[in-house]
Amino acid sequence: MLTPSHFNHVFSQSVRVGSPYITFVFRNNHVDHPRLGFAIAKKQVKRAHERNRLKRVIREDFRLRQNQIPAVDIIVMARTAAVALDNKEIRTILDKLWQRLLSGQKNKN
């Protein structure tokens, strides 16, 4: 997702799944594949290289799972505590969030 209108569309009527570190905000989309966007604030994750690492790990995990995810727009938000996690811990949290997202989608349909 690239444009502010895409992000506004998701935030207007969204479902949230989260952990103390990372939150997914998602909503069904009208394209036939999932899309990913990031809203990682400088106020939460101060250093650019830390924000970039989080985005890199999350983007790669999304790439590996995108064939399992329904057609939804997902915005990823991170809290300050996420910086202290190593990549393996981030992937473990993401695994739990993807499962909750998938179960939330099944309950909606």
Number of C-alpha atoms within 10 A of each C-alpha: 14 10 8 9 10 14 19 11 15 20 16 9 11 16 16 17 16 18 14 11 17 20 19 24 23 26 20 19 17 10 10 9 14 21 20 18 20 20 13 20 13 11 9 15 19 13 11 10 10 14 19 13 14 22 19 13 16 18 16 12 16 19 11 9 12 15 11 11 16 17 18 21 24 26 23 19 18 23 16 16 12 20 19 11 13 11 16 10 12 19 16 10 17 22 15 14 19 18 13 16 23 15 11 14 18 10 8 7 5
